[in-house]
Amino acid sequence: MTLNSPIGIYDSGLGGLTVWREVRRLLPRESLVYLGDGKHCPYGSRPRAEIARLADAAVGRLVAEGCKLIVVACNTATAAAIDLLRAKYAPLPIVGMEPAVKPACLATRSGVVGVLATERSLDGDLFRRTAARYGRNVEVLTVPGRGFVELVEADREDTPEAEACVRAAVEEMLARGADQIVLGCTHYPFLMPVLERVVAGRGVTVIDPSPAVARRVVQLLDEHGLRAAADREPQYRFLTFAGEQYLSRLEKKAMQSLG
Ligand code: DGL
């Protein structure tokens, strides 16, 4: 492992690319290896122990690639396994996803915040602890984004079907006056155009936590003195546990995500 070793970014599938693009934007000299499991996606309603095993296998693979820092760009895997991963791979710095409940609770004027995430993230300790800590005087409404991950994985995030799915998920939050909606799954920012259409004119802010996660990566690289050389040409590689076809979809989606 050297300063020019890559940063590893992992998700159950394509969703972590929303974090990958922010890390790439903030750290243009850093090489990145993205691992999108693909074979076991979606993780969202699998048992916690199984998700922890999958996350361990993925992080183990990125460690074998010589990564100097790893981002678990999956809320579900973070909720199931972040403590275990940090203990097993110490002293390797590992960044997890934080549900952006804190900024939402600080920003709300209506006192009602909505959170969209997978079932397994919402029933995890990480989410419960964060909501209890920051949501004391705020009503935090949680709704699983049913079908959201599947829509993104199938490249169907800008379809009438996606709009219907998103509308059904946020209906109650809007009716109860939520003015902040937190995206607690890294797949969901791909649905941002649809989400913004659905909440248009309702005075709602949709919060994508990936820029904050990318800033945390910068902070940790600096703390550990791990920045790549300033004249470094970065390399971007992609890995998957699914087949060749998934790999090309991953690469294509990554390029599209850059806009
Ligand atoms: N991107 C993952 C997350 O942030 C999706 C989980 C899944 O595969 O269901 O939670």
Boltz pocket constraint, residues with backbone or C-beta under 6 A from the ligand:
constraints:
  - pocket:
      binder: B
      contacts: [[A, 11], [A, 12], [A, 13], [A, 15], [A, 16], [A, 40], [A, 41], [A, 42], [A, 43], [A, 44], [A, 45], [A, 73], [A, 74], [A, 75], [A, 76], [A, 77], [A, 118], [A, 121], [A, 149], [A, 184], [A, 185], [A, 186], [A, 187]]
      max_distance: 6.0
